[in-house]
Amino acid sequence: MRIFLLHLTQVPPELIPKISPVQALSNTIWHSAKSVELHTLTKIQNDQRITLRNLANQFQVDCIFLKDDFDIHQVKLLAFDMDSTLINIECIDEIARQVGKSQEVSAITEATMRGAITDFSVSLKKRVHILAGTPESAMQTVYEQRLALNLGAENLLMQAKKHAWQTLLVSGGFTFFTERIKARLQIDYAYSNTLEIQDQTITGKVLGPIVDGQAKANFLQHHAHALGIQTNQTIVLGDGSNDLPMMGLAGLSIGFRAKPVVQEKADGSFNHVGLDGLLGLFD
């Protein structure tokens, strides 16, 4: 099995000898100062993964555990969540903040993302209902004043184009934001939820089917099929429990500053490097 160690600037050399007592290594390859590939002699057990992740975290290093059948050079599709993955905020929470309803909405969002609330559709409808009467202009204010791309987003999307990867943005958020991010980063496809707007005011309703966790997985499968590839030729990045269905289909799943439930199940997590840390797997 292969493990990648990734760091923003320099993987500390003193980390490597500390790994061997946990997992026997057959080879160590320094691709760059920021990217080290380890080959293990045996399959890594779950308790060993946890130990290695915790050890690496002490050195601000992220661990990525590659499946045996995953080949990054065969990847054709890169899929992202948006809120708190590609961008720095949960948009619905920031809309609520504009009208003094942040605490009520954020509590539901947080419980949903960590998996305490399991029905995303019900959660979203509750939160959107709270926003009834909010001026549509609040979304523009959030986009202009609160929203920023997460570290490494622009570089990763630029490099994805060079590798001829198709890019897919699948979000439980809103089209107002996904369409702008899609255009800004030249993403190929974007899917999200549509807020009903009447008289320039959010009505508190969502139009059409809700993009929940299963819908995200369905969109990933649809585009993989359209490209004539298997889902193990895809990479998925997300942070919340509603990303797990599509992450479970991917050849490589990465949690970005993710909730514990996602970090437990993903192939790796970026807690220190930026989104473009993924490029370290090419070095």
C-alpha positions as CSV (number, residue, x, y, z in Angstrom):
1,M,0.0,0.0,0.0
2,R,1.1,3.6,-0.6
3,I,0.9,6.5,1.8
4,F,1.6,10.1,0.8
5,L,2.8,12.6,3.4
6,L,2.1,16.2,2.4
7,H,3.3,19.5,4.0
8,L,2.9,23.1,3.0
9,T,6.7,23.6,2.8
10,Q,8.8,20.8,4.1
11,V,8.0,17.3,5.4
12,P,10.1,17.0,8.5
13,P,12.7,14.2,7.9
14,E,12.5,13.2,11.5
15,L,8.9,12.1,11.0
16,I,9.9,9.1,8.8
17,P,11.7,7.0,11.4
18,K,8.8,7.5,13.8
19,I,6.5,5.8,11.2
20,S,8.4,2.5,10.9
21,P,7.5,1.2,14.4
22,V,3.8,1.7,13.5
23,Q,3.9,0.4,9.9
24,A,6.8,-1.5,8.3
25,L,8.0,0.3,5.2
26,S,9.5,-1.2,2.0
27,N,10.4,2.1,0.3
28,T,10.5,5.8,0.9
29,I,10.5,8.2,-2.1
30,W,11.0,12.0,-1.6
31,H,9.2,13.4,-4.6
32,S,9.8,16.9,-3.3
33,A,10.3,18.7,0.0
34,K,6.6,18.8,0.3
35,S,5.6,15.3,-0.8
36,V,6.9,11.9,0.4
37,E,5.6,8.6,-0.8
38,L,5.8,5.6,1.5
39,H,5.4,2.0,0.4
40,T,4.2,-0.4,3.2
41,L,5.1,-4.1,3.5
42,T,1.6,-5.0,4.7
43,K,-2.0,-3.7,4.5
44,I,-2.7,-0.9,6.8
45,Q,-5.3,-1.6,9.5
46,N,-7.7,1.0,10.7
47,D,-6.0,1.5,14.1
48,Q,-2.7,2.0,12.3
49,R,-4.3,4.7,10.1
50,I,-5.5,6.6,13.2
51,T,-2.1,6.3,14.8
52,L,-0.3,7.5,11.7
53,R,-2.7,10.4,11.2
54,N,-2.3,11.5,14.8
55,L,1.5,11.2,14.5
56,A,1.6,13.2,11.2
57,N,-0.6,15.9,12.7
58,Q,2.0,16.6,15.3
59,F,4.3,17.7,12.4
60,Q,1.6,19.6,10.5
61,V,1.7,16.8,7.9
62,D,-1.3,15.3,6.1
63,C,-1.6,11.6,5.4
64,I,-3.2,10.2,2.2
65,F,-3.8,6.4,2.0
66,L,-4.1,5.3,-1.6
67,K,-6.2,2.3,-2.5
68,D,-4.3,-0.4,-4.3
69,D,-6.4,0.0,-7.5
70,F,-6.1,3.8,-7.6
71,D,-3.8,5.4,-10.2
72,I,-3.9,9.2,-10.3
73,H,-2.7,9.2,-13.9
74,Q,-5.9,7.5,-14.9
75,V,-8.1,10.2,-13.2
76,K,-10.6,11.9,-15.5
77,L,-13.0,13.7,-13.1
78,L,-12.4,15.9,-10.1
79,A,-15.5,16.7,-7.9
80,F,-15.9,19.2,-5.1
81,D,-18.3,20.2,-2.5
82,M,-18.5,24.0,-2.3
83,D,-19.3,25.3,1.2
84,S,-16.3,25.0,3.6
85,T,-14.5,23.0,1.0
86,L,-13.9,25.0,-2.2
87,I,-14.9,28.2,-0.3
88,N,-14.3,29.4,3.2
89,I,-17.9,29.7,4.5
90,E,-21.3,28.0,4.8
91,C,-23.3,30.4,2.6
92,I,-26.6,29.8,4.3
93,D,-25.2,30.7,7.7
94,E,-23.8,33.9,6.3
95,I,-27.1,34.8,4.7
96,A,-28.7,34.3,8.1
97,R,-26.1,36.5,9.7
98,Q,-27.1,39.4,7.5
99,V,-30.6,39.3,9.0
100,G,-29.8,38.4,12.6
101,K,-30.7,34.7,12.4
102,S,-27.2,33.3,12.4
103,Q,-27.4,31.3,15.7
104,E,-30.5,29.5,14.8
105,V,-29.4,28.5,11.3
106,S,-25.8,27.8,12.1
107,A,-26.8,25.3,14.9
108,I,-28.8,23.2,12.3
109,T,-26.0,23.5,9.8
110,E,-23.3,22.3,12.2
111,A,-25.4,19.4,13.4
112,T,-26.1,18.3,9.9
113,M,-22.5,18.5,8.7
114,R,-21.2,16.4,11.6
115,G,-24.0,13.8,11.0
116,A,-26.1,14.5,14.1
117,I,-29.0,15.4,11.8
118,T,-29.1,12.7,9.1
119,D,-31.8,13.9,6.8
120,F,-30.2,16.7,4.8
121,S,-33.4,17.6,2.9
122,V,-35.3,18.2,6.1
123,S,-32.4,20.2,7.5
124,L,-32.2,22.4,4.5
125,K,-35.9,23.1,4.4
126,K,-35.8,24.1,8.0
127,R,-33.0,26.5,7.5
128,V,-34.4,28.0,4.3
129,H,-37.8,28.5,6.1
130,I,-36.0,30.5,8.7
131,L,-34.7,32.8,5.9
132,A,-38.2,33.7,4.7
133,G,-38.4,37.4,4.2
134,T,-34.7,37.9,3.7
135,P,-33.8,40.4,0.9
136,E,-32.3,38.7,-2.2
137,S,-29.5,41.3,-1.9
138,A,-28.2,39.6,1.2
139,M,-26.7,36.9,-1.1
140,Q,-24.8,39.5,-3.1
141,T,-23.5,41.0,0.1
142,V,-22.3,37.6,1.3
143,Y,-20.6,36.9,-2.0
144,E,-18.8,40.2,-2.1
145,Q,-17.9,40.7,1.5
146,R,-17.7,37.2,3.2
147,L,-16.9,34.6,0.6
148,A,-13.3,33.7,-0.3
149,L,-11.7,30.7,-2.1
150,N,-10.0,28.3,0.2
151,L,-6.2,27.9,0.1
152,G,-5.0,26.4,-3.2
153,A,-8.4,26.3,-4.9
154,E,-7.4,28.4,-7.9
155,N,-4.1,26.6,-8.5
156,L,-5.8,23.2,-8.3
157,L,-8.5,24.1,-10.8
158,M,-5.9,25.6,-13.1
159,Q,-3.8,22.4,-12.9
160,A,-6.9,20.2,-13.4
161,K,-7.3,21.9,-16.8
162,K,-3.7,21.1,-17.7
163,H,-4.3,17.4,-16.8
164,A,-7.5,17.5,-18.9
165,W,-9.7,16.6,-15.9
166,Q,-13.4,17.4,-16.1
167,T,-14.4,19.3,-13.0
168,L,-17.7,19.0,-11.1
169,L,-19.1,21.2,-8.3
170,V,-21.9,19.5,-6.4
171,S,-23.3,21.5,-3.5
172,G,-26.1,21.4,-1.0
173,G,-25.9,25.2,-1.2
174,F,-27.5,27.5,-3.6
175,T,-27.2,28.3,-7.4
176,F,-26.6,32.0,-6.7
177,F,-23.2,31.0,-5.4
178,T,-22.4,27.9,-7.4
179,E,-22.9,29.7,-10.7
180,R,-20.6,32.5,-9.8
181,I,-17.9,30.1,-8.5
182,K,-18.3,27.9,-11.6
183,A,-17.7,30.9,-13.9
184,R,-14.9,32.3,-11.7
185,L,-12.9,29.0,-11.7
186,Q,-14.0,27.7,-15.1
187,I,-15.6,24.6,-13.6
188,D,-17.2,22.4,-16.2
189,Y,-20.4,21.4,-14.3
190,A,-22.2,22.7,-11.2
191,Y,-25.3,21.4,-9.4
192,S,-27.0,22.9,-6.3
193,N,-30.3,24.1,-4.9
194,T,-32.5,26.9,-6.1
195,L,-34.1,29.3,-3.7
196,E,-37.5,30.6,-4.6
197,I,-37.4,34.4,-5.0
198,Q,-40.4,36.6,-5.2
199,D,-40.4,40.4,-5.3
200,Q,-36.6,40.3,-4.7
201,T,-37.2,38.4,-1.4
202,I,-36.4,34.9,-0.3
203,T,-39.7,33.1,0.2
204,G,-38.4,30.3,2.5
205,K,-38.8,27.6,-0.1
206,V,-36.5,25.5,-2.3
207,L,-37.5,24.9,-5.9
208,G,-37.2,21.4,-7.4
209,P,-35.5,18.3,-6.0
210,I,-33.0,19.0,-3.2
211,V,-29.3,18.2,-3.8
212,D,-28.6,16.0,-0.8
213,G,-25.9,13.4,-0.3
214,Q,-27.5,10.8,-2.5
215,A,-28.0,13.3,-5.3
216,K,-24.3,14.2,-5.1
217,A,-23.4,10.6,-5.5
218,N,-25.8,10.3,-8.5
219,F,-24.3,13.3,-10.2
220,L,-20.8,11.8,-9.8
221,Q,-22.0,8.5,-11.3
222,H,-23.8,10.3,-14.1
223,H,-20.7,12.2,-15.2
224,A,-18.4,9.2,-14.8
225,H,-20.7,7.2,-17.1
226,A,-20.9,10.1,-19.6
227,L,-17.1,10.2,-19.7
228,G,-16.9,6.4,-20.1
229,I,-14.9,5.9,-16.9
230,Q,-15.2,4.0,-13.7
231,T,-15.8,5.9,-10.5
232,N,-12.4,4.8,-9.3
233,Q,-11.0,7.2,-11.9
234,T,-12.5,10.1,-9.9
235,I,-11.3,12.2,-7.0
236,V,-13.8,13.8,-4.5
237,L,-13.1,16.5,-2.0
238,G,-15.6,17.4,0.7
239,D,-16.0,18.3,4.4
240,G,-19.5,17.2,5.7
241,S,-21.5,14.1,6.2
242,N,-23.6,14.8,3.1
243,D,-20.4,14.4,1.0
244,L,-19.8,10.8,2.2
245,P,-22.0,9.0,-0.4
246,M,-20.1,10.5,-3.3
247,M,-16.8,10.2,-1.5
248,G,-17.5,6.5,-1.0
249,L,-17.7,6.0,-4.8
250,A,-14.4,7.8,-5.6
251,G,-11.1,6.3,-6.4
252,L,-9.6,8.9,-3.9
253,S,-11.6,10.8,-1.3
254,I,-10.2,13.7,0.6
255,G,-11.7,15.6,3.5
256,F,-10.8,19.3,3.5
257,R,-10.8,20.7,7.1
258,A,-13.5,18.0,7.5
259,K,-15.8,17.0,10.2
260,P,-14.6,14.0,12.3
261,V,-17.1,11.6,10.7
262,V,-15.6,12.4,7.3
263,Q,-12.0,12.2,8.4
264,E,-12.7,8.7,9.7
265,K,-14.0,7.5,6.4
266,A,-12.0,9.4,3.8
267,D,-8.8,8.1,2.2
268,G,-7.1,11.2,3.6
269,S,-7.7,14.6,5.0
270,F,-6.2,18.0,4.3
271,N,-5.9,19.6,7.7
272,H,-2.7,21.6,7.0
273,V,-2.1,21.8,3.2
274,G,-4.2,23.7,0.8
275,L,-6.5,22.1,-1.8
276,D,-3.6,22.1,-4.3
277,G,-1.8,19.7,-1.9
278,L,-3.4,17.1,-4.1
279,L,-0.8,18.0,-6.8
280,G,1.8,16.5,-4.5
281,L,0.6,13.1,-5.7
282,F,1.9,13.9,-9.1
283,D,5.5,14.9,-8.1
